């Protein structure tokens, strides 16, 4: 229960916010504040109504950069934690509140598509524009964003950029960091920075990357300009194979990438992970899939390169599958707000969890070692291993020098909801992170650090943490932005452990 003094402090904050924005831009309804108290990392505990971390004083919906500026300056002066939000699809605790005094600054009303510029192949949007909405407008003129995370129907550009998002077609188009041309952001002291839109420059360090992936810890993103691409779905080709093991799948991926081909999708799934996606044809095997897109000539050449790579490792390939099965799967891959709502309802009604993930990356030499070591450690060291109903993984984003591994795990929950994180989720994630770092990989390929991997931030960056720490000290010296994200804080240990 909140003390009377804390209640009065929150009431004062709400009153003072009305001097900055209109009353209709401030939300203090309890259920909305409870929903804002945590993201998808603690989704089971949240769904069961057992969250114990502090609720924010209010959710504020700015409608302009100037209002964001005034809100941040106010919070900075009053030492109030600011939680930037856009889209609400965070998975690593980035939206969770750990401070008694906090406000959520939600960018969803900054939702204007400012300009679509097909001649220069770029589009400029406010932070609250949904990825799907921009994609729909681009499709009308034969273009695409090239960005398609599963959260595409609900994700917004402020969140996509701040979390260093990646999409399902990244092997061709890249991650969001490869798509951002320029942007506008606001710092806690009220300074507004605009990074201009140019194809490249050598004017010192690339300052876009101070903002991209900052997870709300340094600034608030208000506007983004991104590249756009010609959309040529009539040329798309799909390829699917059953393979005997993860190692064979990874070897084929490597062969395709190091030979210079860029399929938009290149994935391999372990047997258990394949079962939940391809149950109708996986035949207890691992699954390897590709999609080639773009101009017809490039698609034809890419398809030939894929077939040659598969043939090179044919001893580990069980059979080819009908390409229509792969195409149908892709067409139904993205989840919507209804998917999220159904998932929450399922957790309310049942004591089980489906769909936790921890994604890491490494070079080609070590990615399979990490996969095998993680699976072995979880099966033999995790004291609730008997409760696991699915444990596997897939590689879904590849590069010339390596790939990622998306570990996926489901389990029955045999503890009270408020202990689920500490008993199940965090111990499993801990093993995955430890193995990734031990083999020289990254503990976070695209979901970010949030609040639940921050205890390994220094291990992740080692001597380069000096640079990361200096950014926080410079741009947010009072520590009011996204308290607990990326940077480890002692006050957060009680929520983590």
MIROTOR-166774 format. One record per residue (C-alpha): residue in three letters; x negated, y negated, z. Coordinates in steps of 0.2 Angstrom, whole numbers, padded with zeros to 4 digits, always signed. Layout:
// MIROTOR-166774
AlaXYZ;...
//
This chain:
// MIROTOR-166774
Unk+0000+0000+0000;Unk-0006-0018-0004;Unk-0009-0029+0011;Unk+0002-0045+0012;Unk-0013-0055+0009;Unk-0017-0046-0007;Unk+0001-0048-0013;Unk+0000-0067-0010;Unk-0016-0068-0020;Unk-0008-0059-0035;Unk+0007-0070-0034;Unk-0005-0085-0034;Unk-0013-0078-0050;Unk+0003-0076-0059;Unk+0008-0094-0054;Unk-0008-0101-0061;Unk-0007-0091-0077;Unk+0009-0100-0081;Unk-0001-0116-0082;Unk-0011-0107-0097;Unk+0002-0098-0106;Unk+0021-0097-0106;Unk+0031-0086-0094;Unk+0036-0075-0108;Unk+0018-0071-0111;Unk+0016-0064-0094;Unk+0022-0047-0088;Unk+0023-0041-0070;Unk+0035-0027-0071;Unk+0029-0013-0060;Unk+0030+0002-0073;Unk+0020-0009-0086;Unk+0007-0013-0073;Unk+0006+0006-0068;Unk+0004+0011-0086;Unk-0010-0002-0088;Unk-0019+0004-0073;Unk-0028+0019-0082;Unk-0030+0026-0100;Unk-0031+0043-0107;Unk-0045+0049-0097;Unk-0034+0051-0081;Unk-0018+0054-0091;Unk-0013+0070-0081;Unk-0014+0061-0065;Unk-0006+0046-0072;Unk+0008+0056-0080;Unk+0012+0064-0063;Unk+0014+0047-0055;Unk-0001+0049-0043;Unk-0013+0035-0048;Unk-0021+0027-0033;Unk-0033+0014-0041;Unk-0027-0005-0040;Unk-0014-0011-0051;Unk-0018-0027-0061;Unk-0009-0043-0056;Unk-0002-0046-0073;Unk-0003-0042-0091;Unk-0005-0057-0102;Unk-0002-0059-0120;Unk-0012-0073-0128;Unk-0006-0079-0145;Unk-0022-0088-0151;Unk-0041-0089-0148;Unk-0038-0105-0138;Unk-0027-0096-0126;Unk-0040-0082-0124;Unk-0053-0095-0121;Unk-0043-0103-0107;Unk-0038-0086-0099;Unk-0057-0081-0098;Unk-0062-0097-0091;Unk-0049-0096-0078;Unk-0054-0078-0073;Unk-0072-0083-0073;Unk-0069-0097-0061;Unk-0058-0087-0050;Unk-0069-0071-0050;Unk-0054-0060-0057;Unk-0058-0044-0067;Unk-0052-0046-0085;Unk-0048-0030-0095;Unk-0047-0033-0113;Unk-0034-0022-0122;Unk-0028-0019-0140;Unk-0019-0003-0145;Unk-0021+0007-0128;Unk-0029+0022-0136;Unk-0045+0022-0125;Unk-0050+0039-0119;Unk-0065+0036-0107;Unk-0058+0025-0093;Unk-0062+0009-0102;Unk-0044+0002-0098;Unk-0044+0008-0080;Unk-0044-0005-0066;Unk-0056-0004-0051;Unk-0054-0021-0044;Unk-0040-0028-0032;Unk-0039-0044-0042;Unk-0037-0041-0061;Unk-0028-0046-0076;Unk-0025-0036-0093;Unk-0027-0048-0108;Unk-0018-0039-0122;Unk-0021-0045-0139;Unk-0006-0036-0148;Unk+0003-0053-0151;Unk-0012-0059-0161;Unk-0006-0049-0176;Unk-0008-0059-0191;Unk-0017-0052-0207;Unk-0026-0068-0211;Unk-0032-0064-0228;Unk-0034-0049-0240;Unk-0048-0053-0253;Unk-0050-0039-0266;Unk-0062-0049-0276;Unk-0075-0049-0262;Unk-0069-0032-0255;Unk-0065-0038-0238;Unk-0050-0042-0227;Unk-0048-0053-0211;Unk-0037-0049-0197;Unk-0033-0055-0179;Unk-0037-0043-0165;Unk-0020-0036-0163;Unk-0017-0030-0181;Unk-0013-0012-0181;Unk-0025-0002-0192;Unk-0010+0007-0201;Unk-0002-0010-0205;Unk-0017-0016-0214;Unk-0019+0000-0223;Unk-0001-0001-0229;Unk-0004-0018-0236;Unk-0020-0013-0244;Unk-0012+0003-0252;Unk+0001-0009-0261;Unk-0014-0016-0271;Unk-0024+0000-0273;Unk-0036-0002-0259;Unk-0040+0006-0242;Unk-0049+0002-0226;Unk-0058+0019-0227;Unk-0055+0020-0208;Unk-0044+0034-0202;Unk-0045+0039-0183;Unk-0031+0050-0177;Unk-0025+0035-0168;Unk-0023+0025-0184;Unk-0004+0022-0182;Unk-0006+0013-0165;Unk-0025+0007-0164;Unk-0028-0011-0166;Unk-0044-0020-0173;Unk-0049-0028-0157;Unk-0050-0011-0149;Unk-0057-0002-0164;Unk-0072-0014-0165;Unk-0075-0016-0146;Unk-0076+0003-0144;Unk-0087+0007-0159;Unk-0073+0017-0167;Unk-0075+0030-0180;Unk-0063+0038-0192;Unk-0060+0055-0201;Unk-0068+0049-0217;Unk-0084+0042-0209;Unk-0096+0053-0219;Unk-0092+0043-0234;Unk-0086+0026-0227;Unk-0096+0025-0211;Unk-0090+0020-0194;Unk-0082+0003-0189;Unk-0100-0004-0187;Unk-0103-0001-0206;Unk-0087-0009-0210;Unk-0087-0025-0200;Unk-0093-0040-0210;Unk-0090-0054-0198;Unk-0080-0058-0182;Unk-0075-0071-0169;Unk-0076-0068-0151;Unk-0074-0077-0134;Unk-0086-0076-0119;Unk-0082-0078-0101;Unk-0088-0096-0100;Unk-0076-0101-0114;Unk-0089-0101-0128;Unk-0081-0096-0145;Unk-0094-0087-0157;Unk-0090-0084-0176;Unk-0101-0073-0186;Unk-0100-0077-0204;Unk-0095-0066-0218;Unk-0110-0061-0228;Unk-0115-0044-0236;Unk-0132-0045-0227;Unk-0145-0057-0220;Unk-0162-0057-0212;Unk-0158-0071-0200;Unk-0165-0062-0184;Unk-0157-0047-0175;Unk-0140-0042-0181;Unk-0130-0051-0168;Unk-0114-0042-0174;Unk-0120-0027-0163;Unk-0119-0038-0147;Unk-0100-0037-0150;Unk-0097-0021-0159;Unk-0096-0007-0146;Unk-0097-0019-0131;Unk-0081-0011-0123;Unk-0075-0027-0117;Unk-0090-0030-0105;Unk-0097-0045-0114;Unk-0084-0054-0123;Unk-0066-0053-0130;Unk-0064-0050-0149;Unk-0051-0061-0157;Unk-0054-0059-0176;Unk-0062-0047-0188;Unk-0067-0046-0206;Unk-0070-0029-0213;Unk-0074-0021-0230;Unk-0061-0014-0240;Unk-0062+0000-0254;Unk-0053+0005-0270;Unk-0041+0019-0266;Unk-0041+0033-0279;Unk-0031+0048-0271;Unk-0028+0056-0288;Unk-0046+0061-0288;Unk-0046+0069-0271;Unk-0053+0087-0270;Unk-0051+0099-0254;Unk-0062+0114-0250;Unk-0060+0126-0236;Unk-0070+0142-0230;Unk-0070+0154-0216;Unk-0087+0157-0210;Unk-0095+0169-0197;Unk-0102+0157-0185;Unk-0104+0138-0180;Unk-0123+0139-0186;Unk-0118+0144-0203;Unk-0106+0130-0204;Unk-0119+0117-0198;Unk-0131+0124-0210;Unk-0119+0121-0225;Unk-0115+0103-0218;Unk-0134+0099-0217;Unk-0137+0106-0235;Unk-0123+0095-0242;Unk-0129+0079-0233;Unk-0148+0081-0236;Unk-0145+0084-0254;Unk-0138+0067-0255;Unk-0119+0070-0256;Unk-0106+0060-0247;Unk-0090+0069-0245;Unk-0077+0059-0235;Unk-0074+0074-0224;Unk-0086+0087-0219;Unk-0082+0098-0204;Unk-0085+0115-0196;Unk-0074+0122-0182;Unk-0078+0136-0169;Unk-0066+0151-0168;Unk-0057+0144-0153;Unk-0055+0127-0160;Unk-0050+0133-0177;Unk-0036+0143-0169;Unk-0027+0128-0163;Unk-0029+0119-0180;Unk-0028+0133-0193;Unk-0019+0147-0184;Unk-0010+0152-0200;Unk-0026+0156-0209;Unk-0042+0156-0198;Unk-0042+0175-0196;Unk-0053+0174-0180;Unk-0067+0165-0190;Unk-0075+0148-0189;Unk-0068+0136-0202;Unk-0078+0125-0214;Unk-0069+0111-0223;Unk-0073+0097-0235;Unk-0064+0083-0244;Unk-0072+0073-0259;Unk-0064+0057-0264;Unk-0068+0041-0275;Unk-0071+0039-0293;Unk-0068+0055-0303;Unk-0087+0058-0308;Unk-0093+0056-0290;Unk-0079+0068-0284;Unk-0084+0081-0297;Unk-0103+0080-0293;Unk-0099+0081-0274;Unk-0088+0096-0277;Unk-0102+0104-0286;Unk-0114+0100-0272;Unk-0102+0108-0259;Unk-0100+0124-0269;Unk-0119+0125-0271;Unk-0122+0123-0253;Unk-0109+0136-0248;Unk-0117+0148-0261;Unk-0134+0146-0253;Unk-0128+0152-0236;Unk-0115+0165-0243;Unk-0121+0178-0232;Unk-0113+0169-0217;Unk-0097+0164-0227;Unk-0082+0176-0225;Unk-0070+0169-0238;Unk-0064+0154-0247;Unk-0046+0148-0243;Unk-0033+0139-0253;Unk-0037+0121-0255;Unk-0019+0116-0253;Unk-0019+0123-0235;Unk-0033+0110-0231;Unk-0024+0096-0240;Unk-0008+0099-0230;Unk-0018+0099-0214;Unk-0025+0082-0217;Unk-0009+0075-0222;Unk-0002+0079-0204;Unk-0017+0075-0194;Unk-0014+0058-0186;Unk-0004+0056-0171;Unk+0009+0042-0167;Unk+0016+0034-0152;Unk+0029+0048-0151;Unk+0015+0061-0151;Unk+0007+0052-0136;Unk+0025+0051-0127;Unk+0028+0069-0130;Unk+0011+0074-0123;Unk+0014+0064-0107;Unk+0031+0072-0105;Unk+0023+0089-0107;Unk+0011+0085-0093;Unk+0025+0079-0082;Unk+0035+0095-0085;Unk+0020+0108-0084;Unk+0004+0110-0074;Unk-0008+0112-0089;Unk-0018+0101-0100;Unk-0021+0101-0118;Unk-0033+0091-0128;Unk-0047+0084-0118;Unk-0063+0081-0128;Unk-0081+0075-0126;Unk-0091+0071-0141;Unk-0109+0070-0143;Unk-0122+0069-0157;Unk-0139+0075-0161;Unk-0151+0079-0175;Unk-0149+0095-0186;Unk-0163+0104-0176;Unk-0154+0104-0159;Unk-0135+0102-0162;Unk-0132+0121-0162;Unk-0143+0123-0147;Unk-0133+0110-0138;Unk-0116+0119-0143;Unk-0122+0136-0138;Unk-0129+0130-0121;Unk-0114+0120-0117;Unk-0102+0135-0120;Unk-0113+0146-0110;Unk-0115+0135-0095;Unk-0096+0131-0094;Unk-0092+0149-0095;Unk-0105+0155-0082;Unk-0107+0139-0070;Unk-0090+0131-0070;Unk-0081+0137-0054;Unk-0063+0136-0063;Unk-0068+0144-0079;Unk-0054+0157-0077;Unk-0042+0142-0079;Unk-0049+0137-0096;Unk-0036+0142-0110;Unk-0047+0135-0124;Unk-0065+0130-0125;Unk-0073+0126-0142;Unk-0079+0113-0153;Unk-0081+0106-0170;Unk-0093+0095-0180;Unk-0084+0081-0189;Unk-0095+0067-0193;Unk-0112+0070-0202;Unk-0127+0060-0207;Unk-0143+0063-0217;Unk-0152+0066-0201;Unk-0139+0075-0190;Unk-0121+0077-0185;Unk-0109+0076-0170;Unk-0101+0089-0159;Unk-0084+0087-0153;Unk-0081+0098-0138;Unk-0063+0102-0135;Unk-0056+0111-0119;Unk-0039+0115-0112;Unk-0035+0122-0095;Unk-0021+0127-0083;Unk-0021+0115-0068;Unk-0022+0124-0051;Unk-0024+0108-0039;Unk-0014+0093-0035;Unk-0014+0080-0049;Unk-0025+0067-0040;Unk-0039+0080-0039;Unk-0038+0086-0058;Unk-0051+0074-0064;Unk-0064+0079-0050;Unk-0060+0098-0051;Unk-0059+0100-0069;Unk-0062+0086-0082;Unk-0077+0078-0075;Unk-0087+0094-0071;Unk-0085+0100-0088;Unk-0089+0083-0096;Unk-0105+0083-0084;Unk-0111+0099-0092;Unk-0109+0093-0110;Unk-0117+0076-0106;Unk-0132+0084-0097;Unk-0135+0096-0112;Unk-0134+0083-0125;Unk-0147+0072-0116;Unk-0158+0087-0112;Unk-0160+0091-0130;Unk-0163+0072-0135;Unk-0145+0069-0142;Unk-0133+0055-0137;Unk-0120+0058-0124;Unk-0107+0048-0133;Unk-0105+0049-0152;Unk-0089+0037-0154;Unk-0078+0037-0139;Unk-0090+0026-0129;Unk-0096+0026-0111;Unk-0081+0019-0103;Unk-0081+0021-0084;Unk-0083+0040-0083;Unk-0100+0042-0092;Unk-0108+0026-0085;Unk-0117+0036-0072;Unk-0128+0042-0086;Unk-0130+0026-0095;Unk-0148+0024-0089;Unk-0152+0041-0094;Unk-0144+0038-0112;Unk-0155+0023-0115;Unk-0170+0026-0104;Unk-0182+0011-0106;Unk-0170+0002-0118;Unk-0158+0000-0104;Unk-0168-0016-0100;Unk-0161-0023-0116;Unk-0143-0018-0112;Unk-0144-0024-0094;Unk-0150-0041-0100;Unk-0135-0043-0112;Unk-0123-0042-0097;Unk-0134-0054-0086;Unk-0134-0066-0100;Unk-0116-0066-0107;Unk-0106-0061-0091;Unk-0117-0066-0076;Unk-0102-0065-0064;Unk-0097-0048-0070;Unk-0079-0052-0073;Unk-0077-0043-0089;Unk-0071-0024-0089;Unk-0079-0021-0072;Unk-0086-0003-0072;Unk-0087+0000-0091;Unk-0104+0005-0098;Unk-0114-0002-0083;Unk-0114+0009-0067;Unk-0107+0001-0051;Unk-0107+0008-0034;Unk-0089+0003-0031;Unk-0083+0015-0044;Unk-0090+0031-0037;Unk-0075+0034-0026;Unk-0064+0035-0042;Unk-0076+0046-0051;Unk-0081+0058-0038;
//
